[in-house]
Amino acid sequence: MEYDNNFINNLISKELDKIEENEQISKSEIKRIMKLSEKAKKSPMISLEDFGKEMGF
């Protein structure tokens, strides 16, 4: 099963919201989210399993 960029961007937004709630974020976390954003822009489709691995689930 594959999902589009909107799905990925929504998940990234949710991750950012969680971080804002905690008010703590590391530089490595920012870099991880930025890499995911760039990957989402470059590839129109990514499997949910691969995305989950990228997000660390």
DAKAQUI-V774348 format. One record per helix or strand of 3 or more residues. SS is the DSSP state (H for helix, E for strand). FROM is the first residue (numbers start at 1). LEN is the number of residues. If there is no record, write none. Layout:
ss=SS from=FROM len=LEN
ss=SS from=FROM len=LEN
This chain:
ss=H from=5 len=18
ss=H from=27 len=16
ss=H from=48 len=8
